[in-house]
Amino acid sequence: METENRPLVAIGYWKDESGDGLPHPSSFLGQEWSPSIKSKVLEYLRSGVRVNEQLGYSWCRLDASIEDCEMGCAEKTDGKYIWPEGLEVYVDKFDLYLPEEFLNYMESRGFRIRKEEINKDAFYPWTDEFWKNWALQRKPSLSKRIMSKFGFKAKD
């Protein structure tokens, strides 16, 4: 199994009141996905294996009218990365974009999660070091190369 002996790489976790050093999702808006890539990415996020269930729902940091239950109460994984269930809401409703490394990984696997490689009943530890570093180093807009490769279009 791909996840043995190492924590999963966390993405899509947001700042809360504790001052945990995580970013706010508003820092990742401003791009439009091409419809074909966006649908593949959304399907990938939705098809992640549900793990690490919690006792309460998350909440949307951008729109209070989105029901907490839509944001979920668990995490999803593909065996390398782990993300909160609600990440798909940010991509779908707010055109949030994701790290190139994650997009490359999805693409390298044909936008398909190999669920047979993941034990859904295990607890999966993770590290947010990559996510925090990526957020800190992120430029205000994606490079033209990344935009072109993943079908982003600059908003006016």
Phi, psi and chi 1 to 4 in degrees:
 res  aa     phi    psi   chi1   chi2   chi3   chi4
   1 MET       -  140.7 -177.5 -171.9  -53.4      -
   2 GLU   -65.0  -27.8 -170.2  171.9  -18.0      -
   3 THR   -87.7   -2.0   59.1      -      -      -
   4 GLU   -63.1  136.6  -73.2 -177.8   26.3      -
   5 ASN    66.3   18.3  -61.5  -39.6      -      -
   6 ARG  -155.9  145.7   65.2  171.3  176.2   70.9
   7 PRO   -72.4  154.5   20.3  -25.8      -      -
   8 LEU   -73.1  158.0  -60.9  172.4      -      -
   9 VAL   -93.3  116.3  177.3      -      -      -
  10 ALA   -81.9  138.8      -      -      -      -
  11 ILE  -140.5  154.6   59.8  160.1      -      -
  12 GLY    78.8   21.1      -      -      -      -
  13 TYR   -97.6  140.0  -69.1   84.9      -      -
  14 TRP  -117.2  157.7  -50.1  119.1      -      -
  15 LYS   -56.6  139.9 -177.6  178.0 -171.6  171.0
  16 ASP  -126.2 -170.0   64.8   18.3      -      -
  17 GLU   -68.3  -14.3  -63.2   81.0   27.7      -
  18 SER   -78.6   -7.1   69.5      -      -      -
  19 GLY    67.5   46.2      -      -      -      -
  20 ASP   -80.8    1.6   51.0   17.9      -      -
  21 GLY    82.9    4.1      -      -      -      -
  22 LEU   -83.0  155.6  -68.8  166.5      -      -
  23 PRO   -79.0  170.2   29.9  -35.6      -      -
  24 HIS  -101.5  141.8 -170.0  -85.5      -      -
  25 PRO   -61.6  -21.9   18.0  -28.4      -      -
  26 SER   -62.6  -18.3   62.1      -      -      -
  27 SER   -75.6   -7.0  -58.6      -      -      -
  28 PHE  -119.6   20.0  -59.1   89.8      -      -
  29 LEU  -100.1  170.5  -53.0  177.5      -      -
  30 GLY   110.4   12.5      -      -      -      -
  31 GLN  -128.3  152.4  -56.8  -63.8  -36.5      -
  32 GLU  -111.6  134.4  -69.9 -176.7   17.8      -
  33 TRP   -82.5  148.4  -62.7   82.6      -      -
  34 SER   -68.7  144.7   73.1      -      -      -
  35 PRO   -56.5  -38.4  -26.0   34.7      -      -
  36 SER   -69.2  -41.4   63.7      -      -      -
  37 ILE   -71.0  -43.1  -65.5  -66.2      -      -
  38 LYS   -59.0  -42.7 -176.2  175.2 -178.7  177.6
  39 SER   -65.7  -36.6   67.8      -      -      -
  40 LYS   -66.8  -42.7  -72.1  177.9 -176.6  179.3
  41 VAL   -65.7  -44.1  168.5      -      -      -
  42 LEU   -61.6  -43.5  -75.2  169.6      -      -
  43 GLU   -63.1  -38.8 -179.7   55.6   33.6      -
  44 TYR   -62.1  -49.7 -170.1   90.2      -      -
  45 LEU   -60.8  -42.0  -65.9  172.9      -      -
  46 ARG   -68.4  -29.9  -70.6  176.2 -179.7  139.0
  47 SER   -89.3    1.8   67.6      -      -      -
  48 GLY   -57.5  151.5      -      -      -      -
  49 VAL   -75.6  126.9  175.3      -      -      -
  50 ARG   -76.4  120.5 -161.6  166.5 -170.0 -102.8
  51 VAL  -137.1  173.1  -64.2      -      -      -
  52 ASN    48.6   54.4  -61.8   -6.9      -      -
  53 GLU   -66.2  145.3  -67.6 -174.4   34.2      -
  54 GLN  -112.8  170.7  -53.5  -61.6  -46.3      -
  55 LEU   -88.2   -9.8  -64.7  175.9      -      -
  56 GLY  -140.2  162.9      -      -      -      -
  57 TYR   -81.2  154.7  -69.0  112.4      -      -
  58 SER   -81.0 -177.8 -175.1      -      -      -
  59 TRP  -139.8  155.9   70.0   96.5      -      -
  60 CYS   -80.3  126.7 -177.6      -      -      -
  61 ARG   -81.3   -5.8  -87.9   61.4  167.4 -168.4
  62 LEU  -113.0  -25.4  -63.6  172.5      -      -
  63 ASP  -147.0  106.7 -176.9   -7.5      -      -
  64 ALA   -67.0  -14.3      -      -      -      -
  65 SER   -79.2  -11.4   71.0      -      -      -
  66 ILE   -78.7  125.4  -66.6  175.8      -      -
  67 GLU   -61.0  139.0  -63.5  -71.8  -28.7      -
  68 ASP   -56.8  -36.4  -68.5   -8.6      -      -
  69 CYS   -63.6  -27.2   60.7      -      -      -
  70 GLU   -68.9  -25.9 -168.0  173.7  -14.7      -
  71 MET   -82.6  -15.7  -58.9  -52.9  -66.2      -
  72 GLY    86.7  174.4      -      -      -      -
  73 CYS  -139.4   26.5   62.9      -      -      -
  74 ALA  -149.0 -178.4      -      -      -      -
  75 GLU  -115.9  159.7  -63.4  164.5  -43.0      -
  76 LYS  -123.7  151.9  -69.0 -171.5  175.0 -177.5
  77 THR  -141.6  157.0 -173.8      -      -      -
  78 ASP  -113.9    6.1   57.5   11.8      -      -
  79 GLY   101.5  -17.1      -      -      -      -
  80 LYS  -120.8  -45.8  178.6  175.5 -178.8  177.7
  81 TYR  -106.9  157.4  -68.9   92.5      -      -
  82 ILE  -136.3  140.6 -169.3  164.8      -      -
  83 TRP  -146.1  156.1   58.6   91.8      -      -
  84 PRO   -71.1  148.2   20.3  -25.8      -      -
  85 GLU   -51.1  -36.7  -81.0 -174.9  -58.1      -
  86 GLY   -72.9   -4.4      -      -      -      -
  87 LEU   -58.0  -36.9 -176.5   59.3      -      -
  88 GLU   -61.7  -32.1   66.1 -169.4   55.3      -
  89 VAL   -63.8  -42.8  173.3      -      -      -
  90 TYR   -65.2  -39.3  -69.2  102.4      -      -
  91 VAL   -69.3  -45.1  172.1      -      -      -
  92 ASP   -68.9  -50.0 -171.4   27.5      -      -
  93 LYS   -91.4  -23.0  -63.4 -175.1 -171.4 -103.3
  94 PHE  -123.7    6.6  -56.8  106.9      -      -
  95 ASP    52.2   41.2  -67.3  -39.0      -      -
  96 LEU   -69.0  138.9  179.5  121.4      -      -
  97 TYR  -107.7  163.3   55.8   90.1      -      -
  98 LEU  -121.2  163.3  -58.4  167.2      -      -
  99 PRO   -59.2  140.9  -23.8   33.4      -      -
 100 GLU   -56.1  -37.8 -179.2  179.5   11.2      -
 101 GLU   -60.0  -39.8  -66.3   86.3  -16.1      -
 102 PHE   -69.3  -43.7 -175.3   42.2      -      -
 103 LEU   -62.7  -41.5  -65.2  169.7      -      -
 104 ASN   -61.9  -40.5  -75.8  -23.8      -      -
 105 TYR   -63.9  -45.2 -176.0   74.7      -      -
 106 MET   -56.6  -49.0  -72.5 -177.0 -155.7      -
 107 GLU   -61.8  -40.7 -178.2 -178.1   51.4      -
 108 SER   -64.1  -21.4   75.2      -      -      -
 109 ARG  -103.9   16.4  -64.0  174.0   65.5   91.0
 110 GLY    65.0   27.9      -      -      -      -
 111 PHE    54.9   36.5  -66.6   93.8      -      -
 112 ARG  -128.8  130.3 -176.0  179.8  158.7  -83.8
 113 ILE   -93.1  129.4  -66.8  175.8      -      -
 114 ARG   -89.0   84.9  -66.5  167.6  178.5   86.6
 115 LYS   -62.1  -27.1  -65.3 -178.1  178.7 -173.3
 116 GLU   -65.7  -16.0   65.9  -82.6    2.3      -
 117 GLU   -88.0   -3.9  -62.3  175.9   -1.2      -
 118 ILE  -120.2  129.5  -57.5  164.3      -      -
 119 ASN   -88.5  103.1  177.3   -3.2      -      -
 120 LYS   -67.2  -15.0   68.7 -180.0 -179.0   90.9
 121 ASP   -93.1   -4.8  -63.9  -40.2      -      -
 122 ALA   -82.5  159.1      -      -      -      -
 123 PHE   -93.5  130.6  177.8   79.8      -      -
 124 TYR  -108.7  109.4  -73.4   94.0      -      -
 125 PRO   -71.8  154.8   26.6  -31.6      -      -
 126 TRP  -145.7  165.6   47.7  -92.9      -      -
 127 THR  -122.7  140.1  175.9      -      -      -
 128 ASP  -104.0   11.9   59.9    9.2      -      -
 129 GLU   -57.9  -48.1 -177.8  178.9  -17.4      -
 130 PHE   -58.6  -48.1  166.3   80.2      -      -
 131 TRP   -60.6  -47.5  179.8 -117.6      -      -
 132 LYS   -63.5  -43.5  -73.3  178.7  178.0  178.9
 133 ASN   -64.9  -42.5  -72.0  -24.4      -      -
 134 TRP   -61.7  -44.4 -178.6   79.7      -      -
 135 ALA   -63.0  -39.6      -      -      -      -
 136 LEU   -67.5  -35.9  -74.8  172.0      -      -
 137 GLN   -89.4   -9.2  -63.8  171.2    9.9      -
 138 ARG   -61.5  135.3 -170.9 -170.6  146.1  -90.0
 139 LYS   -84.4  162.0  -55.0  -87.1 -170.7  -96.8
 140 PRO   -58.3  -27.6  -23.8   31.3      -      -
 141 SER  -139.9  157.5   63.3      -      -      -
 142 LEU   -71.4  150.8  -64.7  171.8      -      -
 143 SER   -64.9  156.2   72.5      -      -      -
 144 LYS   -60.5  -34.7  -71.4 -178.3 -179.3  178.6
 145 ARG   -63.5  -46.7 -179.6 -179.6   64.7   78.3
 146 ILE   -66.8  -43.0  -62.6  169.3      -      -
 147 MET   -57.3  -45.7  -72.1  175.0   68.6      -
 148 SER   -66.1  -47.0  172.9      -      -      -
 149 LYS   -59.5  -41.8 -179.5  174.7 -179.8 -179.1
 150 PHE  -105.4   13.9  -67.9  105.7      -      -
 151 GLY    76.1   22.6      -      -      -      -
 152 PHE   -77.1  149.5  -68.8  115.6      -      -
 153 LYS  -128.4  135.3  -62.0  174.8 -173.8  170.0
 154 ALA   -66.5  137.7      -      -      -      -
 155 LYS   -84.0  150.4  -76.4 -170.6  175.9 -178.9
 156 ASP   -74.7      -  -62.8  -30.9      -      -
